[in-house]
Every structure is written in C-alpha cells, then in structure tokens.
Amino acid sequence: MSNSETKRWQAATLGLGGNVGDPVTAMAEALRRLDQRSDCRVTSVSRLYRTPPWGKTDQADFYNACAAVETLLEPQELLAACLEIERTMKRVRVERWGPRTIDIDILTFGDRVIDAEHLKVPHPRMTERAFVLMPLADIDPQLQVKGRAVADWLAEVDRTGIAVANENRALWRG
C-alpha cells in the first residue's frame, strides 16, 4: 500500500453459530477475539437464538447470533481472520451443515457483491434462513441485502422452532 493510500473502517455483518460443546461460550470467545484485533471492532451483537438444525437435521439444536463489525481488513482478509479464530478454537469441518463448535460467516461487507471461490457476499441463501435473518434484524432491520431490507426478507421465511435463548446482547463481553 502506498503512502497516499490509507485504510478506512468498513462495515460488515457476521453470522455465528454452533451446536457442539458450549457454543454460547464459543461464540462469545470468537467475538472477543475479533474485537481484540487492532483491525476489527465489534459494534453490535444480536440476541442469542436457539435454532433447530437446518439441512442435516439429526443433530443437536444450534445457537445463532449475528454481529456488526467495523474492520480495516478487506473481505478476504476478514474471512482469513474468521477462519483462523475457528481453527484456534478447534473448529473441525467434517460434513456440510453438520455439527460444529463454532461457525463464523461473513454475511455482508458494506454494499459489496463478491463472488470468489471461497467467499460469496452477500452470503448465499442468507435471505432464505430465519436463523440468520432474525438475529440480523436485531442489529439492523433496514440493512439492504440483494436490494431489499432484512425485515422484508424475514417476513417471508419460516421461523418455526426458532426462539430467543438470551436477550443479553452484551453476553459476549464476559
């Protein structure tokens, strides 16, 4: 980067989830690790939701939350940071939609549209999943995703079985 270029803070949203071990503690730890970085800051966190498994249904319920962050990182760098946090927290990817200790997905990155091999933003299928849209609506119901507000997408999805597990949005702070 040349001296004339300066990095600027950019807004992104993340989806977090897990259903193995203590996923609530794992999500809180992941958010703390992100917030402790000099190039990321957590600005808002949703309520915590308990969610029936999706895709592969013969497993324990999930806990899900969303977070708004500001970052100096570019999208691929933020993805690498999230994957590193998952790795250091012993995330093992065994099967698609399968059990996991922690999962961190980039949902949106400003108004960018990214279609790279390992990163798609807005996150594919997020507009079809209540377990993403409900916590994201806690943070910003008017956030535009694919040309529509999160609240509008949420009005059209099945919320069956999803319940607020904890109202405390500062739970991650420990």
N, C-alpha and C positions, 0 to 999 in steps of 0.2 A: 504494500500500500504506500503510495507516495505521501509526502508531507502535506500536500494540498488536500488529500482526502482524509476525512475524519469519520469514524464510525458513529452511527447515530442509533439511539434506542428505538427498537421496533417492537410492535405489539404482536403477540402470538397467543393462541389458546392451546391447552394441552388436555387430553383425556387421560385419567389414571384409573387403574382397576387392578383387582387381584382376588383370588379365592383360595389360596394355599397358605397355611401357617396363620400369620396375623396380618392380613392385608391392610387393615386400617393403620397399623403402626408402620407398615412398609410404605404406604402412600405418604404418610406424614414425613417419614425419613427422606423419601425421594424429593419431596417439596423443599425440605430444609436444605438438602444437598444442592439443589438448584439455586435456592435463594442465597446460599453462602458463596456462590461463584461471583467473581467481580464483574462478569459479563452477563449476568442474569439476575432478575429480581422478580419475585412473586408479588403480584399486585392485588390479586383477588382469588379467593377459593370458594367453590360452591359448598352447599350442604353435602353430606355423605349419603349415598343411596345404596340400598340393598336390592340386588337385581337377580332375577332368575337367570341361569346360564342361557346363552344365545349361541346358535349354531350347533354346538355339541352339548346336548342337554343332560347327559348322565354324569353330572359333576356338581360340586357344591355351589351355592349361590355366590355371586360376586358382590364386591363392594366397589362402587364407582364414584368418582368425583371429577370435576374439571377445575382448571386453574388458568387464570390470565397471567401472563408474564410479559415483562419487557426485557429485551435482550439486545446486546451488541453483536450477537452472532448472526451469521447468515443461516438460512434454513437447514442446509446440510450439516453445518457445524452444530446447530441446536439438536438435530437428530443424533449426531455422534455423541453429544453430551448426555442426552437421554439414554441412549443405548449403553453408554459407559456406566451410568448410575444403575441401570438394570443389571448389568454384568457384575458390578461390585456388590450388588445386593443379592447375588446368586440366582438371577433370573435364568431359567433354562427353557429354551423353546423346544418342546417335544412334538406338539401337534397343533395344527391350526385351530384356533378357538378353544384350545384345551386349558387345563388348569395352569395357573401361574401365580407366583408370589407377588410380582409387580409387573405392570404393563404401563408404559408411558407413550402416548401417541400425540404427534403434532396434529391438531385439528385444523387450525387456521394460522396463517402467518401474514398479518396485515390483510391487504386485499390481493395478495399474490395467488396465482394459479401455477402450480408446479406439477409436472408430470414426468418425473425421473424414475429410474428403475426401482430405487429403494425409498423414494419419498413422493407421495402424491398429496397435494394440498389444494383445496380443502380435502380432508381425509375422505376417501371413498366410503360410501354407504353411511356416513355420519347422519345424513338427513333422513335416514330410514330407521334410526336406532334411538328409541326413547331413553336408553341408559346413557346416551351421550347428550341428547338434546335437553333432558330435564336438568342435569347439573349445569349445562352451558347456559340455559335460560336463567338460572340463579345469578349468573355473572353478568350477562348482557342479553336480554331477550330480543333486543333490536339489532344485534350483531348480524350483518349481512353474510349469508353463505349461499353461493350459487344464485345470487340475485334476489333472495328472499330473507326475511328476518327469521331468526331461530324460533321465535314464538309461533310463527306461521307454520314452519315445518313441524314443530311439536304438536300443533293442533291436529295433525293428520296421522300421527303414529299411534300404535297400540302401546299403552302404558301398563298393561296387565302385569300384576305381580311386583311392580317396582314401588318401593316405599322409602321414605326418608328414614335413614338409620341414625343420623345425628344432625342436629340443627347447628351445631357449633362450627362456624366457618373458620375459627382460629385453632381448631383441633390440631392442625399440623405444626403449630408453633411449639407444642410440647408442654 
